[in-house]
């Protein structure tokens, strides 16, 4: 987002990745996350890895560490020390939901990032 250190990060990313766009936000991160929450709760968000049998956690031996860290950050959101990944995720989900005809079927990671 175009705020704080975001402008410098955006400039760095634009040199490495095509299609990076600066976003001006008009709501706080908690409202953005609550707006994205129904997409998550309706099982329309997928992460690399394997859920455990109870579907309440992941199989740590078959799930990338970054996914485990992201899930933990999500679980602690609004009470934890870190929330940048949750904020980025919610902005991406809200953008996809607001632009259904943008030609995206989802948000995918490049090979090697999993």
N, C-alpha and C positions, 0 to 999 in steps of 0.2 A: 504494500500500500504506500501511497505517497505521503509518508509521515515519518518524522524522526530519521532514523538510519535507513529507512526503507528506500529512499531515493538513491542513495549510494549503492545499495544492494541491487536495486533494479538496473542501474547502469552497468554493474558488474555482470549480472545475468544476461543482459542484452548482448554483451560481447561474446557470450558462450552459447546461448540458446535462442533460437528464433521464436518469435511470437510472444515474447514477454511483454505484458502491458501493465502500466501503472494503474492502480485502482484508487479512487478517492472514496473513502468510506464515510457513511453518514450516520452509522449507528455504532454502539459499543460492541466489544467482542462477545459479551454475554448474550446480547440480543441476536447477534449474528449466529452464534452457536445454537441458540434455542430455535431459530428459524430453520437451521439445517437439520435439527434433531429428527423431525418426522421421516426424512429420507433415510437416516441411519436406522431408525426403529422399524421401518418397513422392509428392512433387509435389502436395501438397494445400494449398499456400500460394501465393497469387497477388498480385502487386503491379502497379500501373499501369505501363505502359511496354512496351517491345519488347526481347526478347532478341536478341543477335546470332546469327549463323549457327551458331557453335559452342556456343551455349547456356551459355557459361561467364561471360558478362558481358552488359551491356545496351547497346543503341544509345543513346548519350548524347544524340543529337539528338531522340529520340522518347521519352525517359524522363524524368519529372520529377526535378529536382535532389534533392528530399527522398528519393526512392526510391534514387537513386545513393548518397546519403549513408548511408542505412540499410543498403544492401548492403555498403558499405565497412565500416561499424561491425560488421556481422555477420561479415565476413571477418576482422576484427581482434579479435573477441571473445576475451577472456581474455588478450590481449596488448596491446590498444590503450588509449588514454587514456579513451575514452568507452564506456559500455556500457548506458546507461539505456534506449535504444530497444530493444535486444536483450532486456533484462529485462522491459520492458513487453510486448513481443511474446510472449515465452515465457509470461508469466502469462496473457495473453489466450488463446493457443493451448491451454494446459493447462486453463483454465476451460472453453473450448468442448468439449474432449475429455472432461472430467469431467461435463459437463451436456448430453449429446446430445439430450435431450428438451426443451431450453429454448426450442425454437421458432426457433432461429437456424440458418441455412444457412451462416453464415460471419460474418465481421466486415467491415462495409462503411463506407466513408468518405462523409460527406455531400457532395453536389454542391459543386463549387467548391474542394474541398480537394485535388483531384488536380492 
